[in-house]
């Protein structure tokens, strides 16, 4: 039996839309999940809160602490104050001694190392310096041998001492120059002595005129017979005689 068309439209208008039903189901699921989540975490133990709670409870003073505890604390405080006062009285002389002591800055400066102190002098340098000074005095006197000896001694005392090396170079140079001058003076002196000896020998030697007279009288006949002989003697006597030499008038005579 079919319903009438009017009653079918009324039943359709009274039905619930499907999307509304789906939304209601989703809301129920989300609400149930949220309830279960908060229920789980709210029921879990919280160690931090449990650990802090006893400490906070222990920090609070007990309401029923007996009065005897306060009295003992007061007595301990009085004893500590008396001990502090006695210690202060014992430290008063030490405080006066500290006031009379020098300033901390002075003590610190006394303990500081002497950073500006010069390094120790090498004794060999002093010895070498004294020897060089002696060598310089000898050099100024012209005693170059002594200057060289002093420089060598200074180098033996302190190897590589620069002033000693310079002194030795100057002394050697001056010594060489002095030796050259001495050799030149000796050469000139020898030449002068030779000249003087030659002059003396020439002065002591017989003159050509004397030699000619002696030989002409002893070897040649007088007069015309001895003329050729005398000419021969004159040639022998005058050989090598410079013209105009003293005592050589026979050499200038051609007859």
For each residue, the residues with C-beta under 8 A, 3 or more apart:
1:
2:
3: 7 8
4: 7 8
5: 8 9
6: 9 10
7: 3 4 10 11
8: 3 4 5 11 12
9: 5 6 12 13
10: 6 7 13 14
11: 7 8 14 15
12: 8 9 15
13: 9 10
14: 10 11
15: 11 12
16: 20 21
17: 20 21
18: 21 22
19: 22 23
20: 16 17 23 24
21: 16 17 18 24 25
22: 18 19 25 26
23: 19 20 26 27
24: 20 21 27 28
25: 21 22 28 29
26: 22 23 29 30
27: 23 24 30 31
28: 24 25 31 32
29: 25 26 32 33
30: 26 27 33 34
31: 27 28 34 35
32: 28 29 35 36
33: 29 30 36 37
34: 30 31 37 38
35: 31 32 38 39
36: 32 33 39 40
37: 33 34 40 41
38: 34 35 41 42
39: 35 36 42 43
40: 36 37 43 44
41: 37 38 44
42: 38 39
43: 39 40
44: 40 41
45: 50
46: 49 50
47: 50 51
48: 51 52
49: 46 52 53
50: 45 46 47 53 54
51: 47 48 54 55
52: 48 49 55 56
53: 49 50 56 57
54: 50 51 57 58
55: 51 52 58 59
56: 52 53 59 60
57: 53 54 60
58: 54 55
59: 55 56
60: 56 57
61: 65
62: 65
63:
64:
65: 61 62 69 70
66: 69
67: 70 71
68: 71 72
69: 65 66 72 73
70: 65 67 73 74
71: 67 68 74 75
72: 68 69 75 76
73: 69 70 76 77
74: 70 71 77 78
75: 71 72 78 79
76: 72 73 79 80
77: 73 74 80 81
78: 74 75 81 82
79: 75 76 82 83
80: 76 77 83 84
81: 77 78 84 85
82: 78 79 85 86
83: 79 80 86 87
84: 80 81 87 88
85: 81 82 88 89
86: 82 83 89 90
87: 83 84 90 91
88: 84 85 91 92
89: 85 86 92
90: 86 87 93 94
91: 87 88 94 95
92: 88 89 95 96
93: 90 96 97
94: 90 91 97 98
95: 91 92 98 99
96: 92 93 99 100
97: 93 94 100 101
98: 94 95 101
99: 95 96
100: 96 97
101: 97 98 107
102: 106 107
103: 106 107
104: 107 108
105: 108 109
106: 102 103 109 110
107: 101 102 103 104 110 111
108: 104 105 111 112
109: 105 106 112
110: 106 107
111: 107 108
112: 108 109 115
113:
114: 117
115: 112
116:
117: 114
118:
119:
120:
121: 125 126
122: 125 126 158
123: 126 127
124: 127 128 157 158
125: 121 122 128 129 158 161
126: 121 122 123 129 130
127: 123 124 130 131 154 157 158
128: 124 125 131 132 154 155 157 158 161 163 164
129: 125 126 132 133 154 163
130: 126 127 133 134
131: 127 128 134 135 150 151 153 154 157 164
132: 128 129 135 136 150 151 154 161 163 164 167
133: 129 130 136 137
134: 130 131 137 138 150
135: 131 132 138 139 146 147 148 149 150 151 154 164 167 171
136: 132 133 139 140 147 167
137: 133 134 140 141
138: 134 135 141 143 144 146 147 150
139: 135 136 142 143 144 147 167 170 171 174
140: 136 137
141: 137 138
142: 139 178
143: 138 139 146 147
144: 138 139 147 148 171 172 174 175 178
145: 148 149 175
146: 135 138 143 149 150
147: 135 136 138 139 143 144 150 151 167 168 170 171
148: 135 144 145 151 152 168 171 172 175
149: 135 145 146 152 153
150: 131 132 134 135 138 146 147 153 154 167
151: 131 132 135 147 148 154 155 164 165 167 168 171
152: 148 149 155 156 168
153: 131 149 150 156 157
154: 127 128 129 131 132 135 150 151 157 158 161 163 164 167
155: 128 151 152 158 159 160 161 164 165 168
156: 152 153 159
157: 124 127 128 131 153 154 161
158: 122 124 125 127 128 154 155 161 164
159: 155 156
160: 155 165
161: 125 128 132 154 155 157 158 164 165
162: 165 166
163: 128 129 132 154 166 167
164: 128 131 132 135 151 154 155 158 161 167 168
165: 151 155 160 161 162 168 169
166: 162 163 169 170
167: 132 135 136 139 147 150 151 154 163 164 170 171
168: 147 148 151 152 155 164 165 171 172
169: 165 166 172 173
170: 139 147 166 167 173 174
171: 135 139 144 147 148 151 167 168 174 175
172: 144 148 168 169 175 176
173: 169 170 176 177
174: 139 144 170 171 177 178
175: 144 145 148 171 172 178 179
176: 172 173 179 180
177: 173 174 180 181
178: 142 144 174 175 181 182
179: 175 176 182 183
180: 176 177 183 184
181: 177 178 184 185
182: 178 179 185 186
183: 179 180 186 187
184: 180 181 187 188
185: 181 182 188 189
186: 182 183 189 190
187: 183 184 190 191
188: 184 185 191 192
189: 185 186 192 193
190: 186 187 193 194
191: 187 188 194 195
192: 188 189 195 196
193: 189 190 196 197
194: 190 191 197 198
195: 191 192 198 199
196: 192 193 199 200
197: 193 194 200 201
198: 194 195 201 202
199: 195 196 202 203
200: 196 197 203 204
201: 197 198 204 205
202: 198 199 205
203: 199 200
204: 200 201
205: 201 202
206: 210 211
207: 210 211 246 247 248
208: 211 212 237 238 241 245 247 248 250 251
209: 212 213 247 248 249 250
210: 206 207 213 214 247
211: 206 207 208 214 215 237
212: 208 209 215 216 233 234 237 238 250
213: 209 210 216 217 250
214: 210 211 217 218
215: 211 212 218 219 220 233 237
216: 212 213 219 220 226 229 230 233 234
217: 213 214 220
218: 214 215
219: 215 216 229 233
220: 215 216 217 226 229 230 233
221: 225 226 229
222: 225 226
223: 226 227
224: 227
225: 221 222
226: 216 220 221 222 223 229 230
227: 223 224 230 231
228: 231 232
229: 216 219 220 221 226 232 233
230: 216 220 226 227 233 234
231: 227 228 234 235
232: 228 229 235 236
233: 212 215 216 219 220 229 230 236 237
234: 212 216 230 231 237 238 250 251 253
235: 231 232 238 239
236: 232 233 239
237: 208 211 212 215 233 234 241 250 251
238: 208 212 234 235 241 248 250 251
239: 235 236
240:
241: 208 237 238 245 248 251
242: 245 248
243: 248 251 252
244: 248 252
245: 208 241 242 248 251
246: 207
247: 207 208 209 210
248: 207 208 209 238 241 242 243 244 245 251 252
249: 209 252 253
250: 208 209 212 213 234 237 238 253
251: 208 234 237 238 241 243 245 248
252: 243 244 248 249
253: 234 249 250
254:
255:
